[in-house]
Amino acid sequence: MKRLNVALLCGGSSAEREVSLKSGEQVYESLDKQRYQVFRYDPRDDLSRLVKDAQKIDVALIIMHGRLGEDGTIQGFLELLEIPYHGSGVIGSALAINKIASKKLYQQEGLPVSPYLILEKSANDPVALVLDKLSIPVVVKPEHEGSSIGLSIVKDERMLDKALQLSWTYDNRCLVEKYIKGTEVTGAVIGNEKVEALPLVEIIPGESYGFFNYEAKYTPGASTEICPARLDEKKTRKAQQYAIRAHKALMCRGYSRTDMIVGDNDIYILETNTIPGMTPTSLYPQAAAAAGMSFSELLDRLIELALE
């Protein structure tokens, strides 16, 4: 059987470069070399080589996070080269990485979201605006970025200005949300025309972390993940349906992972990841494993979806 030529893209120049490189290495090790001939490219340095090799590439795996990888940029580049790739297209990628645009689309779909405020960097007296519209505690996020980069949970109004300034180092606009206390879960989905929900993963940050931030995500042993999540059947089905609806609302494709908070009264959508972490112990592969898919089988499935 002829092997497929797979372009594995990882690295890039975003704030999540190191995570992408580590994920890419795990993906490379797990791809079945009897089925695939794998060529690795770091878009920060290797775009000209990818252009040169384009005609021999059958499919691309984009294992990149953040800007210029998860935002539709590299997806558009691959479309110009006529290389099929896994995951969401240009529009879905661009919408999902933009927390403000995705929030509005969740609302349009009728999905519950936390009350929020959009603040421009040029706003006059932004602290007063937040305190007038929302009550502390709040969550402050840059408009873009992933892995909780630039994100702060503000429980004391004296820290609000510092949190806003941090978010504005990444974007000219930020999102300020009312903090909702509850259980954090993430809902993975897979499929193109027919989208299937995988088992939910419950996330419990370590006691030394206020929330599931960058260190809590990527420091071994810093957080506990439980799959399937410890929710009753009704809440489980509801969260899985919300994950599918969020995926479709943002026009995603192939696969995604939507983070949610299960509060006292409802389940609230936080954000959708179009290129989730892809090491064998990452959240998405854990959900796939609970559904009976090994990491290698998951990669096979994503390649099949890319070629559909």
N, C-alpha and C positions, 0 to 999 in steps of 0.2 A: 504494500500500500504506500502510495506517495505521501510523504510528509507535507503538512501545511507549513508555509513560511510565515512565522509570526513575528511581528515587530512589537517588542516590549518597550514601552515608553515609560520612563520613570526619572525622577530628579526634578529638573526644571529650576526655576528661579524664585519660587514663592517662599513665604515664611515657613512652609511645611516641606521644604526640600528634603530634609534628613529623614522625615517619616516616609516620604515617597521612595527614597532610595532603599530604605529597609524593607518596605512592602515589596518593592520591585525585586529585591534579592530573594525574598521568600517565594514569590510567584515563579521566578526563574527556576528555583530548585524543585518546585512542585509540578511544573509542566512536564507532561509525559514526552520524553525526548524520542520515543519511538513513533509518536504521532506528529510531533512538531519540531521543526528546525527554528530555533529562537535567535533573533537578532536584537541586541539591546541598543537603545538610543536614549541619550540624555538630551532633551530638547534645548537645554541651555547651551549645549556645545555641538550637537550633532544634527541639526536640521538640514544642513546641506548634504550630509551623507544620506539622510532619510530620503530626500528628494532624488538623489542619484539611484537609490535602491528601490524606489517606489514600484517599478514594474514587476519586481520579483516577489513583492509582499502580498500574501493572500489575505491577511487580517491583522489588525493592530489591537493590542491590549493597552489601554491607557491607565497606568497605575500612578496617577498624579493627583495632588490635592492642592486646593487654593487657586490663586490667580494663574492665568496662562496654562492651566491644566484642567481645572474643573469648571471653568467659566465659559466654555464654548469656543475658546480661541484655538486650541489644538485640534478640536473636533472640526472646525471649519478648514483648518490647514489640511487635515487628512481627507476631507471631502474634495478639496482642490486637487489632491493627488490621486483621487479615486481609490482610496484604500478603505475597505470596510473596517469599522471599529466597534468595540463593545460599549454598551451603556448609552446614556442620553445623547441626543444630538445637540446642535448649536443652541436652539431656542430653549430646550429643557435645561441644559447646563447653565445658560446665562440667567434664567429665571431662578433656579434653585439656589445659586450662590448669592443672589441678591436678597437679603433678608427682608427688605422693605417690599419688593415686588412680590415675593412669595407669600408674605403675610397677607397682602391684599387679595391674592388669588385664593388662599385658603378661605378667607372670609366670603369671597364670591361663591365658593363651592359649598358654603354653609358649615365649614369646619370650625369648631371652637378654638379661639386664640385668646391669649391674655390681653387685656386692655393695654394700649401702647401709644407712644408719642414719637413722631419723627422730628429730629432736631438738626438743623443746619449748623455748621461750624461758625457761621456768621451771626447766629441768633443773639439777640440782646437779652441778657440776664437769663441764660438757659436754666439755671438752678431753680429760679422762681417759677419758670414755666412748668418744670417737672413737678414741683411741689404743689402747684395749683391744679394740675390735671391728674396726677397720680400720687398715691401716698407711698412713703417708704415702708417696706423694702422694694427696690426695683432692680431690674437687670439692664445693664447698658452694653450694647453690642455695636461694633462697626457694621456698616451696611454690607460689606463683604467679609472675607476671611472665614476660615474654618478652624476646627480643633480648639475652639474656645479662645483663639488668639484675640487679644484686645477686649475680651469680655470681663465684666465685673459684676458681682452681686453687691449692691449697696444697701447696707442695713443701718447706716448712720448718715444723716443728711450732710454732715460735715465732710464726708468722703465723696459726695456726688460730683463736685466739680473735678476732682482728680480723675474719677472714672470717665467723665465726659471727655476730658483732655486726652486720656489714653486712647479712647475709641477714635478720636479725631486725628490721631497720628496715622491711622490707616485709611480713613475715608473723610470726605467733607460732610457726610451725613451719618447720623447714628440712629439706632433704634433703642428706645427706652421702654421696657415692658414692666408691668406690674408683676412682682415676684409671686409665684404660686407654689405653696408648699404641698408636697405630695411625693409619690413614687415615680422615679424616672424610668421609663421603658423606651425601647427602640423597636420599631417594626420594620423588618426586612421584607421586601417583595421581589419577585422575579418573574420575568416573562415579557413578551412583546404584545401581541394582540390579546392573549389571555394572561392576566396578571394574577399570580398566586402569592398569598401571604405565607411567610415562614413563621416558625415559633417566635414569640416575643422574648426579648432579653431584658431582664431587670438590672439596673445599674446602681450600685451602692458605693459612692466614693469613700475612701479611707477617712478615718476620724481627723486626720491632720489636714484634710482638704475641705474647704467650704462648699465646693461643688465639683463637678466632673470637668476640671480644667485640663490644660495641656499636660501638666505633670501627672495628674491623676489618670489621664488616658494612657500615657506612654511609659510611666515608671512601673516596672514589673512588681506586682503585688500591691500596688497602691490602691486599687479598687477591687471590688468583688462584683462579678457578673453571674447572674443566675438565669439559666435557660432550661426549660420554659419559665417565664416570669411567674411570680406567685400572685396571680390574679384569678378571680373566679371566672367561670366559663363565659358569663355574660360580658364582663369587662374585657376579657381576652378577645372575644369575637368583635367587639366594638372597636378596640384599638387596632386590630388587624384590618378591619374595614376602613378605618380612618387612614391607615398607612397606604392602602390601595387608592383611596380617593385623593390623598395628597399627591401621590405619584402621578395620577392622571391629571389633576388640576394644574400641575406644573409642566405637563406634556413631556414627562420623562419616558425613558425607553429602556428595556433590558433588565435593569435592576435599580433599586434605590433602598435607602434606609431612612426612615422618618423617626425623629426623636420626639417624645411626648411626655407630659406630666399627668399622672393620674391623680387628680385632686378629689376633694370630698364630693363635689357635685357633678363633675364631668371629666373628660379626658381632653387635654389641651395640646394642640400641635405647636411644637417649638420650631423645628426646621427639618429640611429634607436634604440628605447627602446623596449626590449622584455618583460619586466614586468613594464608597466607604473604605475604611482601612482594610487591607487585604493581606494580613499575616494570618497564619492558621489560628491564632488566638484572638484576632480582632472580632468585633461584635457580629459583623455580617457572617463570616465563616462559622462562628459559633451557632448562629441561627440555622445555617445550612446543615451543619453537623447534626443538630437536633432533629432536622427533617430527614436525616439519613444520607446526606451527601458529604463525602470526604472533600477535603480542600482541592485535591486534584480533580475530582468529579465536578466540583463547582466551577473550576476554570474551564473544563471541557464544555459545560453548559453555557457559560458566558460567550465562549467562542462560537458555539452553535447559534446562539441568539444574534450575534454580530453578523453571521453569514446568512441569516434568514432574509 
